Amino acid sequence: MPSPSTDDMSPAEFRDAAARLTEWAAHYLETVEQRRVGHAVVPGLVRSALPTELPADGASFEVMLGEVERVLMPGVTHWNHPGFMAYFPSSGSGPGVLGEYMTALLNQQAMLWSTSPAASELEDVVLTWLCQLLGLPPQFEGVCHEGGSASNLHAMVAALAATVPEFRARGLAGRGSLPRPCVYASSHAHASIAKAVVLLGMGDEALRTVPVDDQFRMRPADLAARMAADRRAGWLPVAVVATVGTTSTGSVDPVAAVVQVCAAERVWCHVDASYGGAAALVSDCATLFDGVASADSIVVNPHKWLFTPVDLSVFYCRRLDVLRELLHVSPEYLAGGDPPGVRNVKDAGMALGRRFRALKLWMVLRYFGAAGLQTRIAAHLALAQELAAWVDADPGFERLAPVSLSVVCFRAVPNHLRLEDNALDDFNAELLRRVNADGHTLLSSTRLRGCLALRVAIGHVRTSDRHVARAWESIRASADALLREYQAAGWRR
Ligand SMILES: *Cc1c(COP(=O)(O)O)cnc(C)c1O
């Protein structure tokens, strides 16, 4: 029971509770596949099962664990389930979860070197390892952030600082002599770029959307033309974002060509490889990464496809000093903490206090090893190709995008409904609902060329051929059943 005194939980109680949690966690991971992937609640159900006010008396861990089971678990979406193929899967891998546990336990604040030499130096070492695994040159310095959105925001800040004179002193607003800064990204770039542009006070209009080709890749010729026209109209191009692994289809922008445009125009080139970056570990994917090493900054999220639990994104930058100069502050309360020459990243980003995120990434990389990671990523790429082949071989389905990485987009195309796109959308929306309702698989959707597409993303460490086969069986069986219902209803629903 909670101590009535002023103490923390006693060591003995902690030991018992932690042992209980370990048992519970191991059982959860062992049996997660027997659960339904999706949650089982309606809005408000979790909230209504909890007291509206904090009870005065504390509760034991055993009581809390009971509440977790009873109240929270029904509202948990099982991202740990091997059938999770929606959005981008994130793996709570064994070593990753253990790393998180230790991070919480040690509770390091990696703000100065001296507030945690271990966290500061491990982050440096692990991000250097990852840099090498990604095939990037050593000029890239990495910083951990909480997510790809935060990393992309920092990339846009760096680009502004590198491009706008006196950005730190004078900002962006009220400077009549300063052309309006703008940023370029394809129509398939991640929404966090649009957010970053707004957060930085550039305004929605500053995001210049570059069209994509028939494979959802940015058209570099259109980029160059657009930029030239914008310059004539008084805009100041600040950054181009090329995406390696777009969110809808996993398409890969032609980075080498984008880098060339950026070099000619002296514009910051940022590569958003939040999801796709992991594929750089697999040599077969090398051509997709052509030019990436010449970018100014790159984002990779180990919490997507590198088996690291949320949250951990890495921002790599060739010129992190641009950010350090922009954000350098030296309040008295931090003075004198660090010996000269040590690396600290408090001025390379927004955060001061930072979680010891590198610990879990270190554990994941050390546990699987370079070869183990490569094997797993390669297996996911192969599974996506296999699923694409099954879709292609089935006349009842059509693929809606090429499979560059591990995302497969397609839809069912019953003959009778082919002529009407809305009817196909309705059919596929209902198909998605049924596949997700069966509890073995969780998929999401997107829209491609105006059509609703089912979207399968493979990237969970526990996903194997068995799970992808099961997903495909479920999709086909659900489509067949739905088709029979349409037929029975005379194709009117
Ligand atoms: C997921 C994703 C992001 C955002 O990452 P978060 O960690 O969710 O903030 C940005 N860009 C791309 C291409 C992504 O796939």
The ligand as an SDF file (V2000), in Angstrom:
LIG
                    3D

 15 15  0  0  0  0  0  0  0  0999 V2000
    5.3720    9.9510  -39.9190 C   0  0  0  0  0  0  0  0  0  0  0  0
    5.9520   10.9790  -40.7980 C   0  0  0  0  0  0  0  0  0  0  0  0
    6.2310   12.2590  -40.3020 C   0  0  0  0  0  0  0  0  0  0  0  0
    5.8290   12.6930  -38.9180 C   0  0  0  0  0  0  0  0  0  0  0  0
    6.4630   11.9580  -37.9310 O   0  0  0  0  0  0  0  0  0  0  0  0
    5.8650   11.9690  -36.4350 P   0  0  0  0  0  0  0  0  0  0  0  0
    6.9030   11.2490  -35.6790 O   0  0  0  0  0  0  0  0  0  0  0  0
    4.5520   11.2810  -36.5000 O   0  0  0  0  0  0  0  0  0  0  0  0
    5.7350   13.3990  -36.0260 O   0  0  0  0  0  0  0  0  0  0  0  0
    6.8220   13.1540  -41.1440 C   0  0  0  0  0  0  0  0  0  0  0  0
    7.1240   12.8280  -42.4150 N   0  0  0  0  0  0  0  0  0  0  0  0
    6.8770   11.6110  -42.9250 C   0  0  0  0  0  0  0  0  0  0  0  0
    7.2460   11.3100  -44.3360 C   0  0  0  0  0  0  0  0  0  0  0  0
    6.2830   10.6440  -42.1340 C   0  0  0  0  0  0  0  0  0  0  0  0
    6.0280    9.4320  -42.6440 O   0  0  0  0  0  0  0  0  0  0  0  0
  1  2  1  0
  2  3  1  0
  2 14  2  0
  3  4  1  0
  3 10  2  0
  4  5  1  0
  5  6  1  0
  6  7  2  0
  6  8  1  0
  6  9  1  0
 10 11  1  0
 11 12  2  0
 12 13  1  0
 12 14  1  0
 14 15  1  0
M  END
$$$$
